[in-house]
């Protein structure tokens, strides 16, 4: 009886070990199948993004940068696209955002007045705004003479005296508050220095330009259709100067997101388009790519 009891215990222990091993193998197999499924979904998402980006570029080269319905000669993309960063569906699996960089403030040839209006409209004090702008200008000018409230280095921090090459440079100029940092990052760019397009600007920048009442009308209207220069003047009561152009520029930030199964892939591009090029010039200049 004693030996039979020991044998029974051994059998039970062995069964427990085998059961544990079988559970491990089963779980490991499920994990591997799930990982293979994720990898397949990601590969398919990457393929969809590549195809979608190519289709979008083709549309940008063959149509004007304006809404155009299919019945008026456009296609599924031109019927719904916009250039102020509002997402739209390129296909069932792909979401796209296109931001015209003319709707931002160019850092390299800084419009100090426009940046000042933007920061003041966000409740930042005039003294603080003057300090930020002076630091931005001193960082990029070619001399070593500090402006009032400016900064040309102190032996520990060297001022570049050249163009800002990345928005993270802003944090080397001055200790920014979270609000200041968010506003500057959303509304500044190093990739465009041409005319300003208020119709593709952010809500906060548009408020600084034309006031809250006009901004609300413009935001509601631009979601539905394009806004003509005449409509813009009527709504805002402002004149359009030579530095303002109410048509999307050829400098664009494009963000595509593909969702396949449990996989999500996002790619971002900043590009400059040239429809009519000669000799060895490229029609697409990719300034930035991520993802």
N, C-alpha and C positions, 0 to 999 in steps of 0.2 A: 504493500500500500504506500509505503514511504517513497519508493522509487517511482511509482505511478504518479504520485502528486508532484514530484520534481519534474517528471517528463511533461506533465500537463502545463506546469508553469513555464517551462522552456518553450513549449508550443505556443502558448499565449504571448510570451515575449517576442518570439519570432514573428508571429502574426502582426503584432503591434508595429514592429520594425518594418515589415514589408508594407503594411498599410501606410505608414508615414512616408516611406520611400515612394510609394505609388502616388500619394497626394502631391509630393514634391515634383515628381515627373509630370503629373497632370498640370500643376500650376505653372511649371516652367514651360511646358508646351503651349499653354494658353497665352503666357506672356510673350513668347516668341512669335506666335501667330498674330497677336495684337501689335507687336512692334513691326512685323512685316506689313501688316495692314496700314499702320501709320506711315511707314516708309513709302508704300505704294501711293497712299493719298497725297503725301507731300510731293512725290515725283509728278503726279498728275496735276497738282496745283501749280507747280513750277512750270509745267508745260502750258497750262492754261494762261498763266501770267505772260509768258513769252509770246504766245499767240495773240493775246489781248493787247499787249503793248504794241506789237507790230500793226495790228488792225487800227489802233488809235493813231499811231504815227501816220499811217496811210491816209486816214481821214483828215488829219491836220494839214497834210500836204495837198489834198484834193478838194477841200471845202474851205470856205471862209470861216473864221473863228466867230461864228454867230449861230444862234438857234435856227434850224431849218427843218421843217417837218418833212416826212416822207412824201406827202402829197405835193409839196412844193419843190421836190427834187432832191431832198436830203436823204439821210439814211437813219437807221435806228439810233446811231450815236449822236448825230447832229440834232436830232429831235429832242434830246434830253440833256445834252451836255451844258455845262456852265464853266466859267473861269474864275469863280470866287471861292473855290474850295468846298462847295457843297457836294456831298457824295451822290453818285448816280450809278445805276446798274449798267455795266457793259454787257453782261450776260447773266445767266442764272447764278453762276458761281463767282463772278468777279464784280467788285465794287471799285469805282474810280473816283479820285478827287483831283481836279486840275486847278492850280492856283496861278493866276497871272501875276508875275513878279512886279509888274507896273503898279499893282495895288499895294505895294510895300514902299518903305522909305529906303532909298539906296544909301549905304553907309559911306561909300568911297567919295562921293560928291554930295556931302550931307546937306539936306535942306533943313537948316537949323530951325527955321520958323515953323515948319510943319511938325518936326519932332517936339518942339516946345509946346505947340497946341495940343498934341497928343498926350503928352505927360501931364500938362496942367488939367486936361479934361478928366484924367484919372485921379484927380485929387492930390497930386504930388505938389509940394510947395514950390514957389517960384525960385527960391534960393537953391533948393535941391535940383531942380530942372537945369538951372544955369550951371551948376557944378557938373552935372552929367554931360551936358553938351560941350562945355569947355574941355573936359577930360577927353571926350571923343575927338575933338578937333586937334588938341595938342598931341594925341597919340599918332595921328595920321599926317600932320604937317611935316615940313622938311627942316624946320628951324628948331632951335633949343631955347626959344623965348616963351615962357609960360604966359598964357592968357590970365586975366583975372579969374580966379577960381580954377585955373587950369593946373597942369602938372607935367613937368618935363623930366621927371626922374629925381632920385635922391641918392644915387650911389648904390642902393640896394636893388631898386626896381629900375630897369632900363626901359625907357619909352622907345617904341619901334621907330617913330618918325617915318612911317610908311603905311600902306593900306592895311586895314584889318583883314586878316585872311580866314578868320573863323569867328563865329559869334561868341565862342567861349572867351575870346580876347576881352570881351566887355567886363568880365569878372576880374581882370587884371587891372582895369582902370580905376575901379572904385568898388567898395563893398555895397552891392545892390541888395535891396530888400526883395522878398519873394514877389511882391506885386510889381516892382520896377523891372525885375528880371523877366517875369512872364510877359509884360507889355512889350518890352524891347525885343524879346525873342520872337514874338508873334508878328511884329510889324516892321522889322528891319531885315535887310538882305544885303549880301555882298556880291550878288550875281546880276544886279541890274542897276543902271544909272541913267535911264532915259526919262521920258515924260511920265507923269503920274496919272493913274487911272482910278478915280474914286469909285467907279462902279464895280471894281473887283477888290476893293479894300475891305478890311475887317470892320465889324460894327463899331468898335471903339475908335478906329481911325476915321471912319465916316462921320461919327458924331463930332469929332474934333474939327472936321472940315465944314460940315453943313448944319450941325445942330441935331438935337434928338428928334424933333418932329419930322423934319425932312428925311432923316435917316430911316425912321420907321416906315415911311411911305416907300422909299427906295428899296429897302430890304424885302418888303412884301411883294413889290412889283417885280424885282429881279428874279425871284423864285419862280414866277410864272412865265416870264418872257424877257426879251432884251429891252433895254431902255434907250430911247433915241436921245441925241443931244438936246433937242428941243424940249422933250419931256423933262430931262434933267434940269434944264434952266428954269422951267416953269415950277417944278417942285421945290428947288433950292433957292430960286431967286438970285443965283450967282452967275457971273459971266465965266466963260471958259477961256483961260489964258493960254499962252503959247506953250506953257509947261504942263498942260493938262490934255490928255488924249483919251477920249471915251470909247476906246476899242482895245480889245486884248492885245498885248504885245506878243512878240515871238519868243520871249523868255518865260518859260513855264516850269512850275514844279508839278510833277505828276506822281501820284501815289496810287498803286494798284494793290488790292487785297483779294486773294482767292481763298475760298473755303471749299474743301473737299473732304467729306466724311468728318473725322475729328482733327483734321490738319488745317491750319491757317498760315498762309504765307503772304508776306507784305514786301513789296519792293518800291523804292522811291527813286526818282530821277529828277535832276534839274537840267533842262536842255535849252538850247538856243537854236531856233529853226531859221533856215535860209532856203526859201523856195527856189530862187533863181541863182544858181552858183555857176562859176566858170572855172575851167581848168581843174586844178587839184583840190579846190575847196570842198569841204564836206557839207552836205545839206543839213546835217544834224551835228551839233556840237554838244556832247554830253559833258556838263560841267561838274556833275556830282551824281553818284550812284550808290545806293545802299540797299542791302537785302539780298 
